[in-house]
């Protein structure tokens, strides 16, 4: 399941997975998606390794900005992933 995290000014939606268990570690997948005239730009990063699984349609500068955002928000993404997303009353 993917949970909404934030929407950027250019329309990029950021969503994240729940905590995923792998053999010897846990991870969270963060997905970035922006509508275009021909479909969507999309990028997907696996935390805590910051391993990019795909980067389609975004510039190198945008990916660098996303990575910076992930480094400063990783602790929150793991917290929200463990709690089933952001709980808004």
FENWOZI-V618298 format. One record per backbone hydrogen bond with DSSP energy under -1.0 kcal/mol. CO is the residue of the C=O (numbers start at 1). NH is the residue of the N-H. If there is no record, write none. Layout:
BEGIN
[[CO & NH] [CO & NH]]
END
This chain:
BEGIN
[[3 & 16] [6 & 14] [8 & 11] [12 & 8] [13 & 33] [14 & 5] [14 & 6] [15 & 31] [16 & 3] [20 & 27] [25 & 22] [27 & 20] [28 & 47] [29 & 17] [30 & 45] [31 & 15] [32 & 43] [33 & 13] [34 & 41] [39 & 36] [41 & 34] [42 & 56] [43 & 32] [44 & 53] [44 & 54] [45 & 30] [46 & 50] [46 & 51] [47 & 28] [51 & 46] [54 & 44] [56 & 42] [59 & 63] [60 & 64] [61 & 65] [62 & 66] [63 & 67] [64 & 68] [65 & 69] [66 & 70] [67 & 71] [68 & 72] [69 & 73] [70 & 74] [73 & 77] [74 & 78] [75 & 79] [76 & 80] [77 & 81] [78 & 82] [79 & 83] [80 & 85]]
END
